[in-house]
Amino acid sequence: MRKIYSLLFVLFVAVAVQAQIQDPVQFKTALKTLSDTEAEIVFTAIIDDGWHVYSTNLGDGGPISATFNTDKMTGAQVVGKLKPVGKEIAAFDKLFEMQVRYFENSATFVQKIKFTAATYHVEGYLEYGACDDQSCLPPTQVPFTYSGKTTLSAAAVTTATPSAEAVAANAEANQEETLIANIDSVVTAQAPVSADILWTPVINELQAFGGEHSAENMSWIYIFITGFLGGLIALFTPCVWPIIPMTVSFFLKRSKDKKKGIRDAWTYGASIVVIYVSLGLIITGVFGASALNALSTNAIFNVLFCLMLIVFAASFFGAFEITLPSKWSNAVDSKAEKTSGLLSIFLMAFTLALVSFSCTGPIIGFLLVQVSTTGGSIIAPAIGMLGFAIALALPFTLFALFPSWLKTMPKSGGWMNVIKVTLGFLELAFALKFLSVADLAYGWGILDRETFLALWIVIFALLGFYLLGKIKFPHDDDDTKVSVSRFFMALVSLAFAVYMVPGLWGAPLKAVSAFAPPMKTQDFNLYDSEVRSKFDDYDLGMAYARQHNKPVMIDFTGYGCVNCRKMEAAVWTDPKVSSIINDDYVLITLYVDDKTPLPEHVKIDENGTERTLRTIGDKWSYLQRIKFGANAQPYYVLVDNEGKPLNKSYAYDEDIPKYIEFLQTGLTNFRKQK
């Protein structure tokens, strides 16, 4: 019985570790012989959906590039550089302000080598970086070892004249061999030691607190709600609102049977949903999920989106009318009259979609662009269109069920043009958001944070004055009276403009942080309440915490971690959060992609696999895996000054109240230990 309990305990630990250790990329290596003197080492990866592996030579300040590294090389030499093969995606990353290249679904890297002796031995590793929309893996190594014989004779080897490139490669290989040969033992001062209480695994204790926070499952709900709100806005435009009573009355009068009239109205609403969801699926089918996501960060397309929104805004202001060719709607309408049954109702719904395009088109276009930034999910546009269509179809079915409500509907009038013009101001504001991406891509420097905020302040101030009747557009009536609803809308718009004014001097303005350019583009910044880590070394930080008897917050991060920067900008800037971290915790920030070499390479045995820790980043990545059973960033864990957890871990989730609760629970548990 005791053996059974032991086995169950081992299985539980394995499952607990597997719950947090992510392995989204599976690499295979192969040595492909090209000729008697040349061969290729081929690395082939299968990548899970939603993840991507970065390509080679991305430059400094960006994500982890794929690199080829050798530990030992005899009888062979490297020829050229590591070559990426396959469908490489290029996109502009707004956070790093640089162009990046990566692979989705699969990736292949090829390194060519040349044999220089009768026997050869090649040993090394491929290092790569991988991310999804929620987290990034630390620099990951794919080891390889190949040995064998060649057809080269000893005489041929000795008389061959090596090239300058070969001499340099062999010199580098020999230097590497000499370095490894000098490592006779592991220096415990530079390597994690399992006997040390600070490095002792606490996976079970961490699991006892519960799982880590994640906002991943909220993305589809967010997309649906965004689409639904867009549909509600479209309802109150001049192209849609007047059609509702006419259409519902038509269905109710079309048949003497009231139930059939209601059923036809339901069918009409369902047809609207089918049409717009099909549009979302067609958009994804034509471009592809990854292409949509790539377009969302592409500089050229962001300029086009900006121009498109400006054109739509001008149309909403009354400069001109954007409509589809009238013969399209006439043809569909004529077809609907000649048919009957479900097809007739569907064609009527399709006519609505065509006729209302001048009002719904800008909203749909903006919606599709926005949902493409949520991670490239294959059904994201369809989910957005589902929310939009349900909101658009809802009144047709509700008024069919309750015809008496038609009498209470507000009549068409100038208020609908007010909504249309208001949408024009919003389209103009969001056009600047897309222009800022292009500005960062090309380094124009024309739309830094101050300029962006100044333009938004002017736009929303003008919107407020318009709602108060101080500005008139061509389609506005001459009524000088301002309704109560318009007054409150103006109040909100003017207040929002005033709210943004302190941002000109560096105030965080979290309400617009997702749209405005990054804080580092601010020329004049008086904000100095940033959270700064006290230590970037785990052992030194823990020693300081023991000396001052304070709890520790460990921040596993990376220079190439996008969501780490998002958390720091959106959550750590909150005064309550920054106060708790700065005053009550010892913050230790550990970069898992820190390329600073360790004084000596350290070989460790991790779950039966021998690994070599070569850099500071390798060391902190190993600490995260072996002690906490996780390998993705951002990853926050609270521990006492002996390395024991005080609360559950925390991943990417920009919910500030949850983060504050996470920090305060850790403090409470630490004080209970005293």
Residue, then its C-alpha position, 0 to 999 in steps of 0.5 A: m500500500r505504501k508503494i501505491y501511495s508513493l506512486l500516486f504522489v510521483l504521478f501527482v508531482a509529474v502532473a503538477v509540473q507538466a501543468q506549468i512547464q510549456d513545451p510548444v516547440q518540438f525540434k528534430t535534428a538530422l545530418k544530411t550528407l551533400s557530398d564526400t566533403e560537405a554536409e548539412i545539419v538540419f533542425t526541423a521544428i513543429i510549432d503549436d498553434g498560437w506560438h511562433v519561433y523567431s528567425t536569425n539575425l534580428g539584431d540587438g534590443g529585440p527578441i531571441s534570434a536563432t543561433f548555431n553554436t558549437d561546443k566541440m568540432t574536430g575534422a570539420q568546419v562551419v561554412g557560412k551562417l545558419k540559414p532559415v528555410g520555409k515561410e518566414i513572416a516579417a512584421f513590425d513589432k510596436l514594442f521593440e520598434m523594429q522589424v522582426r521575422y518568425f515562423e508559425n506551425s513549422a520552422t527549418f534551420v540549416q547549417k552547412i559544414k565541411f569535412t576536413a579530416a578522415t574522421y569528424h566529431v561535431e557537438g553543439y546546440l541550436e538556441y532559439g526563442a519562442c513566444d505566443d500572445q501571452s508569454c515567451l519561453p526563455p532561450t531554449q537549446v536543441p543539442f546535437t552530437y554527430s561523429g563519423k568517417t569521411t572518404l578523405s585520406a590523411a594525405a589529402v587532409t594534410t596537403a589541403t590549403p584551408s581558406a581564410e574562413a576555415v582558419a577563422a572557424n577552426a581557431e574559434a572551435n579550438q578556443e572553445e575546446t580549450l575553454i571546455a577542457n579547462i572546466d574540470s569541476v563545477v564551481t558551486a559558487q556559480a551554479p545552483v545547488s539542490a542542497d541549498i535551501l534557496w534552490t530547493p524545489v517548491i513546486n508542490e507548495l506553490q501548487a497548494f496555493g492554486g494555479e496562476h492567473s491568466a487572461e487568455n480565455m477572455s480574448w474571445i469574450y472581449i472580441f465578441i463584446t467589441g463586435f456587439l458594441g459596434g453593432l449597437i452603434a451601427l443601429f442608431t445610424p441613419c442607414v439602419w434605424p429608419i429601416i427597422p419599423m418598415t421591415v418589421s411592419f412588412f413581415l407582420k402584414r405579409s402574412k395573416d398568420k401572426k406566428k408566421g410573421i414573427r417566424d419570418a422576422w426571426t429568419y430575417g435576423a438569423s440571415i443577418v447573422v449568417i451574412y456577417v459571420s460569413l464575411g468574417l470567415i471569408i476575410t480570414g480565409v482570404f488572408g489567413a489568420s497569421a496574415l491578419n496578425a502580420l498586417s496589424t503590425n505592418a507599417i504600410f498597411n497601418v498607413l493605409f488603415c489610417l488613410m481609410l479611417i480619415v476618408f470614412a471620417a470625412s464621409f461621416f462629417g458630410a464631405f461626401e457619401i460612400t455607397l456601394p453601386s446602386k445596381w447591386s442593391n437593386a438587383v438583390d432587391s428585385k431578386a427578393e421580390k421574384t422569389s419566396g420563402l427563406l431565400s426571399i427573406f435572406l435576400m432582403a437581409f442581404t439588401l439591408a447589408l448593401v444599403s447600410f454599408s455607408c454607415t456600417g462599413p467603417i465600423i466593420g472595417f475598424l472592427l476587423v482591424q482590431v480583432s486581428t491584433t488579438g493573436g491571429s485566431i482563425i475564428a477571431p473575425a467571425i466571433g467579432m462579426l457574430g457579436f456585430a450581427i446579433a446586435l444588428a439583428l436583435p431589434f428586428t426580432l424583438f419588435a416582431l415579438f412585441p409590435s407595440w414597442l414600435k410606437t415607442m421608438p424614437k423617430s428619425g431625425g437630426w439626432m442620428n446625424v449627431i451620432k454619425v458625426t461623433l463616429g467621424f471624430l472617433e474614426l479620426a482619433f483612431a486613425l492616429k493610432f495606426l499612423s503612430v505604428a508606421d511612424l515608429a516603423y520608419g523612425w520619422g519622429i513626427l508623432d511622438r507621445e506629446t504630438f499624439l496626445a496634443l492631437w487627441i486633446v484637440i479632437f475630443a475638445l472639438l467633439g465636445f464643442y460640436l455636441l454643444g452646438k458650437i460647430k456645424f457640419p453640412h447635414d446638421d439642422d439649425d436647431t440651436k437647442v442642445s438636448v440633455s443627452r448631448f450635453f452629457m456626451a459633451l461633458v464626457s468628451l471635454a473631460f476626457a480632453v482635460y484628462m489627457v493634458p497632464g500626459l503632455w508632461g509625462a503622466p502615465l494616462k493608463a486609459v489611453s496607454a494602449f493607443a498612445p506611443p510608448m513613454k520613451t518617445q516622450d521628450f519632456n517627462l516629469y514622471d519618476s514613479e517607476v518600479r525599479s528592481k533592487f537586485d538582478d541576482y537571486d542569491l544576492g537579493m535573497a541575502y539582502a532580504r534575510q538581512h532586512n527580514k523582508p519578503v521577496m518578489i521574483d520577476f522572471t522576465g526577458y529583454g525580448c518579452v513583449n508581455c513583460r513590458k505590457m505588465e510593467a507599463a499597465v500594472w506596475t505604474d499603478p501607485k498602489v502596486s508600485s508602493i507595495i513593490n517598492d516599500d514592502y518587497v525586495l524585488i529581484t528581476l531575473y532576465v532569462d535571456d541575459k547573454t552574459p557568460l558565466p565564469e565557467h560552464v556548468k553541466i547539470d542533470e535535469n530530469g535525466t537530461e544533461r544540460t549545460l548552463r553557459t550564460i546568466g540567463d541559462k542560470w535563471s531559466y534553470l532556477q525557474r524550471i527546477k524550483f518553481g516548475a515553470n518556464a514562461q514569462p512574465y512569471y511573478v512569484l512571492v517567496d519568504n527570505e528562505g525561498k518558500p512561496l507565500n502565494k500562487s504564482y502570477a502570469y500575464d493578466e493586466d487586472i490591477p485589483k487582482y495584482i494588488e490582491f496577489l501582493q497583499t496576500g503574500l504580505t499577509n502570509f509572510r507576517k503570519q510566519k513571524 
